Amino acid sequence: MDLLDTGEVWTHLLAALRLAPGTMLWTRDRRLDTIAAELSLAADERTLRG
């Protein structure tokens, strides 16, 4: 998935996550989750449990 394929809102959301260390994205949207995972920003079961 290419970051250029994302919308303006997603781009801003991912940028905000990158600026906040330790913040992870939890989403049901598969496409957004794939992009977040490629950027190491996606939450999974391990990160949600702490």
GROMACS elastic network, one bead per residue, 0.5 to 0.9 nm:
[ bonds ]
;  ai    aj funct       b0    kb
    1     4     6  0.86183   500
    1     5     6  0.73904   500
    1     6     6  0.89616   500
    1    31     6  0.79930   500
    1    34     6  0.72294   500
    1    35     6  0.62337   500
    1    38     6  0.82430   500
    2     5     6  0.54536   500
    2     6     6  0.75183   500
    2    35     6  0.75456   500
    3     6     6  0.55418   500
    3     7     6  0.88378   500
    3    11     6  0.76607   500
    3    35     6  0.70081   500
    4     7     6  0.80018   500
    4    11     6  0.86523   500
    6     9     6  0.81200   500
    6    10     6  0.60683   500
    6    11     6  0.63417   500
    6    32     6  0.81797   500
    6    35     6  0.86456   500
    7    10     6  0.53686   500
    7    11     6  0.62120   500
    7    12     6  0.87555   500
    8    11     6  0.50994   500
    8    12     6  0.62863   500
    8    13     6  0.86252   500
    9    12     6  0.52245   500
    9    13     6  0.61348   500
    9    14     6  0.86567   500
   10    14     6  0.60511   500
   10    15     6  0.84361   500
   10    32     6  0.76006   500
   11    14     6  0.52593   500
   11    15     6  0.61267   500
   11    16     6  0.86220   500
   12    15     6  0.50246   500
   12    16     6  0.61152   500
   12    17     6  0.86295   500
   13    16     6  0.51533   500
   13    17     6  0.63114   500
   13    18     6  0.87380   500
   14    17     6  0.50495   500
   14    18     6  0.62463   500
   14    19     6  0.87496   500
   14    25     6  0.83959   500
   14    35     6  0.89201   500
   14    36     6  0.72000   500
   14    39     6  0.86243   500
   14    41     6  0.78962   500
   15    18     6  0.50608   500
   15    19     6  0.63485   500
   15    20     6  0.88937   500
   16    19     6  0.51067   500
   16    20     6  0.64470   500
   17    20     6  0.52520   500
   17    21     6  0.73981   500
   17    22     6  0.83917   500
   17    23     6  0.58361   500
   17    24     6  0.67947   500
   17    25     6  0.74882   500
   17    41     6  0.71666   500
   18    21     6  0.65973   500
   18    22     6  0.86692   500
   18    23     6  0.76983   500
   18    24     6  0.88792   500
   18    39     6  0.87057   500
   18    41     6  0.74981   500
   19    23     6  0.86658   500
   20    23     6  0.57155   500
   20    24     6  0.89564   500
   21    24     6  0.86618   500
   22    41     6  0.86734   500
   23    41     6  0.73643   500
   23    43     6  0.86693   500
   24    36     6  0.85491   500
   24    40     6  0.83747   500
   24    41     6  0.50334   500
   24    42     6  0.54369   500
   24    43     6  0.51085   500
   24    44     6  0.88088   500
   24    47     6  0.80502   500
   24    48     6  0.89158   500
   25    33     6  0.76793   500
   25    36     6  0.70208   500
   25    37     6  0.89567   500
   25    41     6  0.59205   500
   25    43     6  0.53360   500
   25    44     6  0.88477   500
   26    33     6  0.75000   500
   26    41     6  0.89197   500
   26    42     6  0.62737   500
   26    43     6  0.52247   500
   26    44     6  0.74702   500
   26    48     6  0.86767   500
   27    30     6  0.76238   500
   27    32     6  0.73198   500
   27    33     6  0.62185   500
   27    42     6  0.82702   500
   27    43     6  0.83426   500
   28    31     6  0.89449   500
   28    32     6  0.82733   500
   28    33     6  0.73399   500
   29    32     6  0.54697   500
   29    33     6  0.60619   500
   29    34     6  0.86428   500
   30    33     6  0.50059   500
   30    34     6  0.60806   500
   30    35     6  0.86984   500
   31    34     6  0.51460   500
   31    35     6  0.64189   500
   31    36     6  0.86828   500
   32    35     6  0.51788   500
   32    36     6  0.61059   500
   32    37     6  0.85333   500
   32    42     6  0.89856   500
   33    36     6  0.50089   500
   33    37     6  0.60014   500
   33    38     6  0.85962   500
   33    41     6  0.86182   500
   33    42     6  0.61456   500
   33    43     6  0.85731   500
   34    37     6  0.50974   500
   34    38     6  0.63040   500
   34    39     6  0.87799   500
   34    42     6  0.79145   500
   35    38     6  0.51402   500
   35    39     6  0.64697   500
   35    40     6  0.87090   500
   35    41     6  0.84749   500
   35    42     6  0.82371   500
   36    39     6  0.50837   500
   36    40     6  0.60954   500
   36    43     6  0.85569   500
   37    41     6  0.56034   500
   37    43     6  0.80443   500
   38    41     6  0.75926   500
   38    42     6  0.81729   500
   39    42     6  0.77325   500
   40    43     6  0.85961   500
   42    47     6  0.88585   500
   43    46     6  0.78209   500
   43    47     6  0.56148   500
   43    48     6  0.64688   500
   44    47     6  0.53911   500
   44    48     6  0.61134   500
   44    49     6  0.87076   500
   45    48     6  0.51295   500
   45    49     6  0.62085   500
   45    50     6  0.87591   500
   46    49     6  0.54334   500
   46    50     6  0.65261   500
   47    50     6  0.52573   500
